[in-house]
Amino acid sequence: MMGVMIMAFSITTSITTMQRGFLSVDSARNLSLASQMMPSEIEKMRLSKNPLGKPRGI
């Protein structure tokens, strides 16, 4: 009986650890994707015109 309880505890702990690991990997992917998108979006904003009709970057 004690062995079953120890196995259940260890399996539960390992599943929790795996979930945290997968969450960290997902966060890293999203951060990487955002950092790849930022330069092009900033360039689009810089080249677009402001409400007065002048380019923003000048």
N, C-alpha and C positions, 0 to 999 in steps of 0.2 A: 504494500500500500504506500509506503514511504517513497519507494522508487518511482511510482506513478506520479506522485505529487512533485517530485524533483524534476522528472522529465517534462511535466506540464509547465512548470515554472521556467525551465530552460527554453522550451519551445516558444513560450509567450515572450520571453525576453529577447530571443533572437528575432522574432517577427517584428517587434517594436524597433529594434536596432536597424533592421533592414528598411523599414518604412522611413525612418529618419535619414538613412543613407540615400534612398531614392528621392526624398524631398530635397536634399542638398544637391543632388545631381540635377534635378529639375530647375532649381534656382540658378545654378551655374549656367545651364543652357539658356535660360531666359535672359540672364545678364549678358551673356555673350551675344545673343541675338540683338539685344537692345544696343549694345556698343557697336555692332556692325551697322545698324540702321541710323544711328545718330549723325554721322558725318554727312550722309546724303540728305537727310532732312534739314540739317542746318544750312547746307548749301542751297537747297530749294528756297528756304526762307530768305537767305541772303540775296538771292537773285530775283525774288519776287518784288513787286512794287508795293510801296506803302500807300495809304489812302490819298496822299497828295500827288501820286503819279510818278514819284521819283524812285529809283532803285534803292533798296535798303542798305546795300553795302557801300554806297558812295557817300 
